[in-house]
Amino acid sequence: MDGKQRLAEQIVNYSLAVKSGEKVLIQYSDCDNDFLECIQKEVFKVKAFPFFKNVNRALQRNQMMFGNEELFQAMVENDRQMYESADCVVLIGGANNIYEYAQVSADQKTKYDKIYTQQIHFDIRIKKRWVLLRYPTPSFAQLSNMGTKEFEKYFFDVCGLDYGKMDKASHKLKEYMEKTDKVRIVTPGTNLEFSIKGLPAIICSGQCNLPDGEVYTAPVKESINGEITFNVPAMNGGFKFENIWLKFENGKVVDFSCNNNAEFEKLLDLDEGSRYVGEFALGINPYVTKSMNDILFDEKMCGSLHMALGCSYDDCDNTNKSVLHWDLILNQTKEFGGGEIWFDGVKIRENGAFIVPELVDLNPENLL
């Protein structure tokens, strides 16, 4: 069985667990027909109904650049029934040009997100059963500094990990996080403290994202104090942000620096919630060992952690709401400078490796 067929089976039977008679919406961009047909056939096998929505990125860019609030609301009304009627959604975010949206102004993107993204994604789509994945385009391979064929093989390997094994091992981390109050993160350029008391920990093991591999919670909204430096590049709106340093006081970003302060400040000022954090997570995927310049991969890096500026998830609601949910990543492996994570005064991870006995099953050598 080739990688495309194996991944299609995993999406339909494991990630979404599609049932007979369900409507499956497959939204895609820059994805080849062979893979789409593999998913279609798998949906048919379980006697469900596949529907397709093609997102042309060049046309979508133009809508975002030249559209107004009236157009964006009309797009919502046009798409609402399609998403509301679906039982589950497959989101395939291929990109022949990762910088396709670079010319969209921050003001236009904000208008679009506040109308279309909020009503379709946050109010409808994210409340369905869904799975999100990229597709191994030549552009994606270039970002990863790999040849196209080499990257395609890697992509299907990392997405085809034994997620059942990961899920079982992740329950110990979930239990550990849910009994923790104080978290401390220490790394060169980082000394940050916050509380996660009373908030649930959620295991991500192939159900919603491919590739997957994280356990997330959220900080108590106003508990974060100190500074943190994110050493993995972060894309947003066609811009590549690097060496992001943030200073927090009582949960709020009060100072910052990066390679593009002007564009970064626009994101911080989107709304009241965009300077607060809605997610804290630990990455555990053993196949993802370096930055691929793509958030779906990078946030899963074993030995990493990430924090999301903006909205918290419904299943781990720390009350912060925003049109923004932007994951920023800190890799703490030795190759990236090392670092420590402490839970209630106990060092649980050092230089990217778990060191307490309850959690060592999540280290790469035990998941491969």
QUIRAJO-V924998 format. One record per residue. N is the residue number from 1. RES is the residue in one letter. OMEGA is omega in whole degrees, -180 to 180 (* if undefined). D_LAST is the distance of its C-alpha to the last C-alpha in Angstrom with 2 decimals. Layout:
n	res	omega	d_last
N	RES	OMEGA	D_LAST
N	RES	OMEGA	D_LAST
This chain:
n	res	omega	d_last
1	M	-178	20.16
2	D	-174	19.79
3	G	-179	17.58
4	K	-179	20.53
5	Q	-180	21.27
6	R	180	17.76
7	L	178	17.64
8	A	177	21.21
9	E	-179	20.49
10	Q	-180	17.75
11	I	-173	20.27
12	V	-171	23.14
13	N	-180	21.80
14	Y	-174	18.98
15	S	-176	19.59
16	L	-177	23.37
17	A	-176	24.02
18	V	-178	27.17
19	K	179	30.11
20	S	176	33.16
21	G	-179	35.85
22	E	175	33.82
23	K	-178	34.37
24	V	178	31.31
25	L	179	32.08
26	I	178	30.01
27	Q	-174	30.87
28	Y	171	29.87
29	S	176	30.83
30	D	-178	30.43
31	C	-176	28.30
32	D	-175	29.12
33	N	-179	30.78
34	D	-179	28.37
35	F	178	25.59
36	L	178	28.24
37	E	176	29.57
38	C	179	26.20
39	I	180	26.06
40	Q	-179	29.76
41	K	179	29.43
42	E	177	26.66
43	V	178	28.96
44	F	-178	31.84
45	K	-179	30.01
46	V	176	29.95
47	K	174	33.58
48	A	-171	33.05
49	F	180	34.74
50	P	173	33.09
51	F	-174	34.93
52	F	172	34.26
53	K	179	35.19
54	N	175	35.01
55	V	176	35.03
56	N	-171	36.77
57	R	179	35.71
58	A	179	38.88
59	L	178	41.12
60	Q	176	39.27
61	R	-179	39.69
62	N	177	43.42
63	Q	180	43.71
64	M	-177	42.15
65	M	-170	44.37
66	F	-179	47.65
67	G	175	47.36
68	N	-177	48.93
69	E	-180	48.44
70	E	178	50.39
71	L	-177	48.12
72	F	178	44.91
73	Q	177	46.38
74	A	176	47.46
75	M	176	43.90
76	V	-177	42.80
77	E	180	45.50
78	N	-174	44.61
79	D	-171	40.92
80	R	-176	41.27
81	Q	-180	42.02
82	M	-179	39.22
83	Y	-180	36.57
84	E	-176	38.38
85	S	-180	38.65
86	A	174	34.97
87	D	177	32.90
88	C	-171	29.62
89	V	170	28.80
90	V	-179	26.30
91	L	-179	26.55
92	I	-174	25.56
93	G	175	26.38
94	G	-180	26.68
95	A	174	28.80
96	N	176	30.66
97	N	-176	32.01
98	I	-179	30.08
99	Y	-176	33.46
100	E	-176	35.39
101	Y	-173	36.49
102	A	-177	37.41
103	Q	177	41.13
104	V	-178	41.08
105	S	179	42.86
106	A	180	41.43
107	D	-180	44.44
108	Q	179	43.85
109	K	178	40.13
110	T	177	41.10
111	K	-180	43.69
112	Y	-178	41.26
113	D	-178	38.57
114	K	-179	41.16
115	I	-173	42.49
116	Y	-177	40.04
117	T	-179	36.61
118	Q	-173	37.85
119	Q	-179	39.48
120	I	-176	37.07
121	H	-173	33.66
122	F	-176	34.17
123	D	-175	36.94
124	I	-166	35.74
125	R	-175	32.46
126	I	179	30.12
127	K	174	31.69
128	K	163	30.61
129	R	-175	27.32
130	W	173	25.70
131	V	-176	22.64
132	L	175	22.61
133	L	171	20.93
134	R	173	21.99
135	Y	-172	22.64
136	P	177	21.90
137	T	175	25.50
138	P	178	26.83
139	S	179	27.70
140	F	178	24.16
141	A	178	23.06
142	Q	178	25.90
143	L	-176	24.90
144	S	-179	21.46
145	N	-179	23.28
146	M	173	21.75
147	G	-175	23.59
148	T	-179	23.86
149	K	178	22.25
150	E	-179	19.43
151	F	179	18.78
152	E	178	19.14
153	K	179	16.38
154	Y	-178	14.05
155	F	-178	15.34
156	F	174	14.67
157	D	-175	11.06
158	V	179	10.41
159	C	-179	12.77
160	G	177	11.43
161	L	175	8.04
162	D	-176	8.20
163	Y	175	10.46
164	G	177	12.07
165	K	178	9.39
166	M	-179	9.40
167	D	-179	13.14
168	K	-179	13.66
169	A	-176	12.14
170	S	-177	14.13
171	H	179	17.40
172	K	177	17.86
173	L	177	17.81
174	K	180	20.17
175	E	-179	22.48
176	Y	-179	22.49
177	M	-176	23.43
178	E	175	26.08
179	K	-176	27.88
180	T	172	27.94
181	D	-171	31.05
182	K	175	30.92
183	V	174	28.14
184	R	179	28.62
185	I	-178	26.79
186	V	-179	27.73
187	T	172	26.96
188	P	-177	29.43
189	G	-176	31.64
190	T	169	30.35
191	N	-170	31.79
192	L	178	31.42
193	E	177	32.05
194	F	180	32.12
195	S	171	31.97
196	I	-175	29.65
197	K	174	31.80
198	G	-180	32.35
199	L	-178	29.91
200	P	172	27.09
201	A	-174	23.38
202	I	178	21.68
203	I	176	18.08
204	C	-174	16.89
205	S	173	14.05
206	G	-179	15.16
207	Q	-175	18.77
208	C	-179	20.59
209	N	172	18.70
210	L	1	16.46
211	P	-180	14.27
212	D	180	13.91
213	G	175	12.48
214	E	169	15.35
215	V	-175	17.77
216	Y	172	21.31
217	T	177	24.79
218	A	175	27.99
219	P	167	30.34
220	V	-162	33.77
221	K	-174	35.59
222	E	-174	38.07
223	S	-173	36.18
224	I	176	34.51
225	N	179	36.27
226	G	-177	35.59
227	E	179	33.99
228	I	176	30.62
229	T	180	29.66
230	F	-171	26.91
231	N	177	25.58
232	V	180	23.81
233	P	-179	26.26
234	A	179	27.08
235	M	172	28.77
236	N	176	31.54
237	G	180	34.42
238	G	178	33.97
239	F	177	34.00
240	K	-179	31.34
241	F	-178	31.61
242	E	177	30.47
243	N	-178	30.75
244	I	176	31.62
245	W	180	33.27
246	L	172	34.42
247	K	-178	36.78
248	F	168	37.00
249	E	-179	39.92
250	N	174	39.83
251	G	-172	36.96
252	K	174	38.55
253	V	-178	37.88
254	V	177	41.13
255	D	-177	40.34
256	F	169	37.89
257	S	176	37.47
258	C	-178	35.38
259	N	-178	36.16
260	N	-174	38.00
261	N	-176	39.78
262	A	180	42.12
263	E	180	39.54
264	F	-179	37.34
265	E	177	40.40
266	K	178	41.07
267	L	178	37.71
268	L	-175	38.46
269	D	-180	41.85
270	L	180	40.90
271	D	-176	41.90
272	E	-174	42.15
273	G	-172	38.47
274	S	175	36.94
275	R	177	37.40
276	Y	-174	35.56
277	V	-180	31.87
278	G	-178	30.48
279	E	170	26.79
280	F	-174	24.61
281	A	175	20.82
282	L	179	17.69
283	G	-173	14.82
284	I	-178	11.21
285	N	-174	9.21
286	P	179	6.64
287	Y	-177	7.98
288	V	-173	11.45
289	T	178	12.65
290	K	180	16.31
291	S	175	19.07
292	M	-176	19.58
293	N	177	22.98
294	D	-171	22.09
295	I	-178	21.84
296	L	176	19.47
297	F	-169	16.79
298	D	-178	18.07
299	E	180	18.34
300	K	-177	14.61
301	M	174	13.78
302	C	-179	11.77
303	G	-179	14.69
304	S	168	17.27
305	L	172	19.87
306	H	176	22.32
307	M	-177	25.75
308	A	170	27.66
309	L	175	31.33
310	G	-166	33.27
311	C	171	32.89
312	S	179	30.90
313	Y	180	29.36
314	D	-177	31.41
315	D	173	28.85
316	C	-168	28.87
317	D	176	32.36
318	N	176	33.66
319	T	-180	36.80
320	N	-180	36.17
321	K	-179	37.08
322	S	171	37.07
323	V	-179	36.75
324	L	162	34.09
325	H	-171	30.43
326	W	-178	28.87
327	D	176	25.55
328	L	-165	25.80
329	I	175	22.79
330	L	176	22.57
331	N	-175	19.71
332	Q	175	19.96
333	T	-178	17.78
334	K	-178	19.98
335	E	-179	20.16
336	F	177	21.77
337	G	177	24.08
338	G	179	22.22
339	G	-176	23.38
340	E	169	23.42
341	I	-179	23.28
342	W	173	25.67
343	F	179	26.20
344	D	175	29.74
345	G	179	30.16
346	V	177	26.92
347	K	-177	24.44
348	I	179	21.06
349	R	180	19.10
350	E	-179	20.08
351	N	175	19.18
352	G	-178	16.24
353	A	176	14.68
354	F	-175	15.59
355	I	175	18.06
356	V	-173	19.56
357	P	-176	18.43
358	E	-170	18.13
359	L	-174	15.39
360	V	178	13.14
361	D	179	10.58
362	L	176	9.92
363	N	-171	9.18
364	P	-177	6.23
365	E	-180	5.85
366	N	180	5.88
367	L	-179	3.82
368	L	*	0.00
